[in-house]
Amino acid sequence: MNLSRLIRISDVEWRLEPSGPMRVPGVLFADETLLAEMDDKVAEQVANVAALPGIVQASYAMPDAHWGYGFPIGGVAAFDADQDGVVSCGGVGFDISCGVRTLLTGLAREEVDRVRERLADALFHKVPAGVGSTGSIRLNEQRMREMLTGGARWAVAQGFGTEEDLSRIESRGAAEGARPEDVSDRARKRQEEEMGTLGSGNHYLEVQVIKEVYDPAAAAAFGLRQGEVVVSIHCGSRGLGHQVATDYSKRMLEAAGRHGLHLPDRELACAPIRSPEGQAYLGAMRAAINCALANRQILGHLVRQAFRSVFGETEMPLLYDVSHNTCREERHEGEGSSRTLFVHRKGATGALGPGHPDLPDDLRAAGQPVLVGGTMGTASWILVGTREGAGRAFASACHGAGRQMSRTQATKRWQGREVVDDLARRGILIRCRSMRGVAEEAPGAYKDVSRVVEVTQAAGLARKVARLAPLICVKG
């Protein structure tokens, strides 16, 4: 990235001053190394987002930011409906409510190592993965509506997981205000057989060992102990969410002129929050959030079944489930008062600090777990939200490593078999449906996730709690 347009605020914060149609500044959280790895398109997209009506405070980019559709991936922006603020499909993304769920096992690494091949096979056969994968659940019209309204709560009522899980999921397992009637027939059709499936691309199911603890107090609150094993699931709303984004991007683009919106980029198709199009999208998006929450709840249940087939009856409590492609209606302090804002996080997670009322009672003193995914061969991280972060970027943090190479470039550089064999030599077992998919997601195609985490902590967005290393990774 060309740094000439940026003003250095600190070693990890850079400011893009308003110019042209920009209504607020842009703020990028990164060090010089991460900035150098970002395409100039990131700064351009940050500036374009800053030009949208009703934007508040600044247009933000997290340390893992890279070029995306409309918004950069790793982009955060909040809009005020009282100031003619908008909601944008590009600010949420196509995989609505893609996120990470982490389960505790209480098992020591040595116990898992003794049966690692058997466990890898059990997970691979139990969890449907890959392009077009289907599960055993079939949704008729009534069950589809109940799922889109109830989210993980619906899944628990169907026997997938327990009531205790719900307190460890954002919004206690369901987004309020979902409107299934605003989800198209095509979107519903795409989801009829996809519940309880992992999908493809950067989605994964990973068995991980806790290699190092950095914050003993937060780790104790989260139930994390060095040398023990956890399981992380990364996926979203599958075909339904993608179709919702496709449908409403077209609808918003067609309505832009009618609402007097002059878009700096067609991919920033948006609508006033209080317009019919804005309200319909919010209703459909919240239904897609519930689809993702239900899907991850079912996947968590399947993972527990696979573990029990190997280890017998074992408790696997949920640490947390957090989404990183959403628009949420939240209360935030600013300009001496509290107001309701519509916070877009695309490739960014919420990171609520200690004492926040939306956190469950047993986590409130510590803060929210922030789950940061790795890349098959690199570390994943568990962070915790900070009080300072609430005023920095609407209590937001990074979500992963962030790509530094396109999927096409990755497949030209690596072969899937080569990646699998290399990881096996390092003691990491890969189970996959597609060798091309593995090549696309080769660890070298991503930024250094540990550097992303260090910058996130230095910027005060979230604080390190534990570093995780992969043992088994199931890919689509």
HUNOR-V7828 format. One record per residue. N is the residue number from 1. RES is the residue in one letter. PHI is phi in whole degrees, -180 to 180 (* if undefined). Layout:
BEGIN
n->N res->RES phi->PHI
n->N res->RES phi->PHI
END
This chain:
BEGIN
n->1 res->M phi->*
n->2 res->N phi->-76
n->3 res->L phi->-86
n->4 res->S phi->-65
n->5 res->R phi->-84
n->6 res->L phi->-99
n->7 res->I phi->-105
n->8 res->R phi->-76
n->9 res->I phi->-92
n->10 res->S phi->-157
n->11 res->D phi->-65
n->12 res->V phi->-127
n->13 res->E phi->-143
n->14 res->W phi->-133
n->15 res->R phi->-120
n->16 res->L phi->-107
n->17 res->E phi->-66
n->18 res->P phi->-60
n->19 res->S phi->-151
n->20 res->G phi->57
n->21 res->P phi->-82
n->22 res->M phi->-61
n->23 res->R phi->-96
n->24 res->V phi->-140
n->25 res->P phi->-73
n->26 res->G phi->-103
n->27 res->V phi->-131
n->28 res->L phi->-115
n->29 res->F phi->-96
n->30 res->A phi->-172
n->31 res->D phi->-95
n->32 res->E phi->-63
n->33 res->T phi->-65
n->34 res->L phi->-66
n->35 res->L phi->-62
n->36 res->A phi->-63
n->37 res->E phi->-83
n->38 res->M phi->-84
n->39 res->D phi->-69
n->40 res->D phi->-58
n->41 res->K phi->-61
n->42 res->V phi->-62
n->43 res->A phi->-62
n->44 res->E phi->-62
n->45 res->Q phi->-70
n->46 res->V phi->-58
n->47 res->A phi->-66
n->48 res->N phi->-63
n->49 res->V phi->-63
n->50 res->A phi->-66
n->51 res->A phi->-94
n->52 res->L phi->-76
n->53 res->P phi->-62
n->54 res->G phi->76
n->55 res->I phi->-70
n->56 res->V phi->-116
n->57 res->Q phi->75
n->58 res->A phi->-171
n->59 res->S phi->-101
n->60 res->Y phi->-108
n->61 res->A phi->-130
n->62 res->M phi->-77
n->63 res->P phi->-62
n->64 res->D phi->-95
n->65 res->A phi->-63
n->66 res->H phi->-152
n->67 res->W phi->-58
n->68 res->G phi->-141
n->69 res->Y phi->-88
n->70 res->G phi->80
n->71 res->F phi->-78
n->72 res->P phi->-67
n->73 res->I phi->-73
n->74 res->G phi->99
n->75 res->G phi->-95
n->76 res->V phi->-134
n->77 res->A phi->-155
n->78 res->A phi->-119
n->79 res->F phi->-130
n->80 res->D phi->-106
n->81 res->A phi->-62
n->82 res->D phi->-72
n->83 res->Q phi->-114
n->84 res->D phi->62
n->85 res->G phi->-64
n->86 res->V phi->-116
n->87 res->V phi->-120
n->88 res->S phi->-128
n->89 res->C phi->-60
n->90 res->G phi->-67
n->91 res->G phi->-85
n->92 res->V phi->-111
n->93 res->G phi->102
n->94 res->F phi->-83
n->95 res->D phi->-94
n->96 res->I phi->-58
n->97 res->S phi->62
n->98 res->C phi->-53
n->99 res->G phi->-168
n->100 res->V phi->-126
n->101 res->R phi->-123
n->102 res->T phi->-121
n->103 res->L phi->-108
n->104 res->L phi->-87
n->105 res->T phi->-117
n->106 res->G phi->73
n->107 res->L phi->-91
n->108 res->A phi->-77
n->109 res->R phi->-55
n->110 res->E phi->-60
n->111 res->E phi->-66
n->112 res->V phi->-74
n->113 res->D phi->-59
n->114 res->R phi->-66
n->115 res->V phi->-129
n->116 res->R phi->-62
n->117 res->E phi->-62
n->118 res->R phi->-64
n->119 res->L phi->-67
n->120 res->A phi->-60
n->121 res->D phi->-66
n->122 res->A phi->-62
n->123 res->L phi->-67
n->124 res->F phi->-64
n->125 res->H phi->-82
n->126 res->K phi->-85
n->127 res->V phi->-106
n->128 res->P phi->-64
n->129 res->A phi->-143
n->130 res->G phi->113
n->131 res->V phi->-61
n->132 res->G phi->71
n->133 res->S phi->-63
n->134 res->T phi->-126
n->135 res->G phi->-108
n->136 res->S phi->-88
n->137 res->I phi->-89
n->138 res->R phi->-119
n->139 res->L phi->-109
n->140 res->N phi->-83
n->141 res->E phi->-59
n->142 res->Q phi->-67
n->143 res->R phi->-67
n->144 res->M phi->-62
n->145 res->R phi->-62
n->146 res->E phi->-64
n->147 res->M phi->-67
n->148 res->L phi->-68
n->149 res->T phi->-91
n->150 res->G phi->-97
n->151 res->G phi->57
n->152 res->A phi->-65
n->153 res->R phi->-62
n->154 res->W phi->-61
n->155 res->A phi->-61
n->156 res->V phi->-64
n->157 res->A phi->-64
n->158 res->Q phi->-85
n->159 res->G phi->101
n->160 res->F phi->-97
n->161 res->G phi->89
n->162 res->T phi->-129
n->163 res->E phi->-59
n->164 res->E phi->-61
n->165 res->D phi->-61
n->166 res->L phi->-63
n->167 res->S phi->-69
n->168 res->R phi->-103
n->169 res->I phi->-120
n->170 res->E phi->-50
n->171 res->S phi->59
n->172 res->R phi->52
n->173 res->G phi->97
n->174 res->A phi->-153
n->175 res->A phi->-82
n->176 res->E phi->-75
n->177 res->G phi->85
n->178 res->A phi->-68
n->179 res->R phi->-128
n->180 res->P phi->-56
n->181 res->E phi->-65
n->182 res->D phi->-93
n->183 res->V phi->-95
n->184 res->S phi->-67
n->185 res->D phi->-60
n->186 res->R phi->-64
n->187 res->A phi->-64
n->188 res->R phi->-62
n->189 res->K phi->-60
n->190 res->R phi->-66
n->191 res->Q phi->-101
n->192 res->E phi->-56
n->193 res->E phi->-122
n->194 res->E phi->-104
n->195 res->M phi->-68
n->196 res->G phi->76
n->197 res->T phi->-126
n->198 res->L phi->-87
n->199 res->G phi->81
n->200 res->S phi->-134
n->201 res->G phi->68
n->202 res->N phi->-87
n->203 res->H phi->-76
n->204 res->Y phi->-160
n->205 res->L phi->-124
n->206 res->E phi->-134
n->207 res->V phi->-93
n->208 res->Q phi->-134
n->209 res->V phi->-106
n->210 res->I phi->-78
n->211 res->K phi->-84
n->212 res->E phi->-153
n->213 res->V phi->-111
n->214 res->Y phi->-107
n->215 res->D phi->-130
n->216 res->P phi->-58
n->217 res->A phi->-67
n->218 res->A phi->-66
n->219 res->A phi->-61
n->220 res->A phi->-63
n->221 res->A phi->-65
n->222 res->F phi->-86
n->223 res->G phi->80
n->224 res->L phi->-99
n->225 res->R phi->-132
n->226 res->Q phi->-56
n->227 res->G phi->91
n->228 res->E phi->-91
n->229 res->V phi->-108
n->230 res->V phi->-126
n->231 res->V phi->-129
n->232 res->S phi->-118
n->233 res->I phi->-121
n->234 res->H phi->-120
n->235 res->C phi->-166
n->236 res->G phi->-142
n->237 res->S phi->-95
n->238 res->R phi->55
n->239 res->G phi->-66
n->240 res->L phi->-63
n->241 res->G phi->-62
n->242 res->H phi->-62
n->243 res->Q phi->-71
n->244 res->V phi->-59
n->245 res->A phi->-63
n->246 res->T phi->-63
n->247 res->D phi->-60
n->248 res->Y phi->-82
n->249 res->S phi->-61
n->250 res->K phi->-66
n->251 res->R phi->-65
n->252 res->M phi->-68
n->253 res->L phi->-63
n->254 res->E phi->-66
n->255 res->A phi->-91
n->256 res->A phi->-58
n->257 res->G phi->-62
n->258 res->R phi->-61
n->259 res->H phi->-96
n->260 res->G phi->71
n->261 res->L phi->-94
n->262 res->H phi->-109
n->263 res->L phi->-85
n->264 res->P phi->-70
n->265 res->D phi->-155
n->266 res->R phi->-57
n->267 res->E phi->-72
n->268 res->L phi->-95
n->269 res->A phi->-49
n->270 res->C phi->-151
n->271 res->A phi->-148
n->272 res->P phi->-55
n->273 res->I phi->-54
n->274 res->R phi->-91
n->275 res->S phi->-80
n->276 res->P phi->-57
n->277 res->E phi->-67
n->278 res->G phi->-64
n->279 res->Q phi->-67
n->280 res->A phi->-66
n->281 res->Y phi->-63
n->282 res->L phi->-59
n->283 res->G phi->-65
n->284 res->A phi->-71
n->285 res->M phi->-62
n->286 res->R phi->-65
n->287 res->A phi->-64
n->288 res->A phi->-68
n->289 res->I phi->-57
n->290 res->N phi->-64
n->291 res->C phi->-61
n->292 res->A phi->-65
n->293 res->L phi->-64
n->294 res->A phi->-66
n->295 res->N phi->-62
n->296 res->R phi->-68
n->297 res->Q phi->-64
n->298 res->I phi->-66
n->299 res->L phi->-62
n->300 res->G phi->-59
n->301 res->H phi->-64
n->302 res->L phi->-65
n->303 res->V phi->-63
n->304 res->R phi->-60
n->305 res->Q phi->-63
n->306 res->A phi->-64
n->307 res->F phi->-63
n->308 res->R phi->-69
n->309 res->S phi->-69
n->310 res->V phi->-102
n->311 res->F phi->-106
n->312 res->G phi->80
n->313 res->E phi->-63
n->314 res->T phi->-140
n->315 res->E phi->-80
n->316 res->M phi->-136
n->317 res->P phi->-66
n->318 res->L phi->-81
n->319 res->L phi->-75
n->320 res->Y phi->-170
n->321 res->D phi->-132
n->322 res->V phi->-132
n->323 res->S phi->-93
n->324 res->H phi->-132
n->325 res->N phi->-137
n->326 res->T phi->-147
n->327 res->C phi->-128
n->328 res->R phi->-121
n->329 res->E phi->-86
n->330 res->E phi->-136
n->331 res->R phi->-94
n->332 res->H phi->-137
n->333 res->E phi->-82
n->334 res->G phi->179
n->335 res->E phi->55
n->336 res->G phi->80
n->337 res->S phi->-149
n->338 res->S phi->-103
n->339 res->R phi->-143
n->340 res->T phi->-87
n->341 res->L phi->-127
n->342 res->F phi->-104
n->343 res->V phi->-94
n->344 res->H phi->-87
n->345 res->R phi->-128
n->346 res->K phi->-116
n->347 res->G phi->69
n->348 res->A phi->-149
n->349 res->T phi->-104
n->350 res->G phi->-66
n->351 res->A phi->-144
n->352 res->L phi->-69
n->353 res->G phi->-85
n->354 res->P phi->-55
n->355 res->G phi->86
n->356 res->H phi->-67
n->357 res->P phi->-66
n->358 res->D phi->-80
n->359 res->L phi->-85
n->360 res->P phi->-63
n->361 res->D phi->-54
n->362 res->D phi->-80
n->363 res->L phi->-114
n->364 res->R phi->-62
n->365 res->A phi->-68
n->366 res->A phi->-87
n->367 res->G phi->114
n->368 res->Q phi->-79
n->369 res->P phi->-64
n->370 res->V phi->-113
n->371 res->L phi->-101
n->372 res->V phi->-115
n->373 res->G phi->-80
n->374 res->G phi->-101
n->375 res->T phi->-139
n->376 res->M phi->70
n->377 res->G phi->-113
n->378 res->T phi->-125
n->379 res->A phi->-67
n->380 res->S phi->-110
n->381 res->W phi->-136
n->382 res->I phi->-116
n->383 res->L phi->-112
n->384 res->V phi->-138
n->385 res->G phi->-65
n->386 res->T phi->-122
n->387 res->R phi->-64
n->388 res->E phi->-61
n->389 res->G phi->-64
n->390 res->A phi->-60
n->391 res->G phi->-95
n->392 res->R phi->-90
n->393 res->A phi->-152
n->394 res->F phi->56
n->395 res->A phi->54
n->396 res->S phi->-126
n->397 res->A phi->-147
n->398 res->C phi->-66
n->399 res->H phi->-125
n->400 res->G phi->-176
n->401 res->A phi->-81
n->402 res->G phi->85
n->403 res->R phi->-69
n->404 res->Q phi->-120
n->405 res->M phi->-149
n->406 res->S phi->-68
n->407 res->R phi->-64
n->408 res->T phi->-63
n->409 res->Q phi->-61
n->410 res->A phi->-64
n->411 res->T phi->-70
n->412 res->K phi->-77
n->413 res->R phi->-96
n->414 res->W phi->-127
n->415 res->Q phi->-103
n->416 res->G phi->-57
n->417 res->R phi->-62
n->418 res->E phi->-62
n->419 res->V phi->-66
n->420 res->V phi->-61
n->421 res->D phi->-67
n->422 res->D phi->-63
n->423 res->L phi->-68
n->424 res->A phi->-61
n->425 res->R phi->-64
n->426 res->R phi->-92
n->427 res->G phi->85
n->428 res->I phi->-112
n->429 res->L phi->-88
n->430 res->I phi->-113
n->431 res->R phi->-121
n->432 res->C phi->-145
n->433 res->R phi->-92
n->434 res->S phi->-140
n->435 res->M phi->-69
n->436 res->R phi->-63
n->437 res->G phi->-61
n->438 res->V phi->-66
n->439 res->A phi->-62
n->440 res->E phi->-61
n->441 res->E phi->-105
n->442 res->A phi->-54
n->443 res->P phi->-52
n->444 res->G phi->-69
n->445 res->A phi->-81
n->446 res->Y phi->-116
n->447 res->K phi->-71
n->448 res->D phi->-75
n->449 res->V phi->-64
n->450 res->S phi->-68
n->451 res->R phi->-67
n->452 res->V phi->-57
n->453 res->V phi->-68
n->454 res->E phi->-60
n->455 res->V phi->-68
n->456 res->T phi->-59
n->457 res->Q phi->-70
n->458 res->A phi->-62
n->459 res->A phi->-81
n->460 res->G phi->79
n->461 res->L phi->-80
n->462 res->A phi->-162
n->463 res->R phi->-123
n->464 res->K phi->-66
n->465 res->V phi->-118
n->466 res->A phi->-155
n->467 res->R phi->-107
n->468 res->L phi->-116
n->469 res->A phi->-119
n->470 res->P phi->-73
n->471 res->L phi->-115
n->472 res->I phi->-137
n->473 res->C phi->-134
n->474 res->V phi->-103
n->475 res->K phi->-122
n->476 res->G phi->-76
END
